[in-house]
Amino acid sequence: MDQATESDETAADTATVADSADDDAAESDSERDEDSDDEESDDDDDSDDEESDNPLEVEGEVAADYLEELLDIADLDGDIDTYVENGRAHVSVITESDVLVGADGEVLEALQELSRLAVITETGTRSRLMLDVGGFRERRRKALTELAGDAVEEVKSSGESVRLKPMNPFERKIVHDVVAGAGLTSESEGEEPQRRVVILPAR
């Protein structure tokens, strides 16, 4: 075999090896693309999984978004926490400021109604969401529990009904629970915002 023939065969072999390498590289690129697509698909699945199907959790998220925007507009600092308890969505604004509470919680009550309205607008369903700011409701709960306990003792000792000062629904519920736990009965009378709890003596 002459040198020209050997050279042609060597060149052909080299070209074959190069073509094979190109095919392997293309196959490898294709596999990487498939892996990338799989990863993107997994990421999409994870993203979908993060979206809550619990309507109460959705309520909290909608209200939290609304309140966060309000805090930004008012230039107020505060962290927002959401959770579900006793079949109701709860949103808590953690802040040292009492601007969003107001006198006797009046601003807080208004914000709660606005937050519920935001939920209704977003979801189309009625909301019973509870809002707390700076731990006001928890402090109020403790004070009302003590107040109701004292009123119960007064009713038991006097045998007469006791009428408490006007309260909002949240506060009246706390008093009713304390009275029921003490073995007495209570009822609400009057119209909002002057509606109040009346503790009745045992019959």
Disulfide bonds with the S-S distance in Angstrom:
none
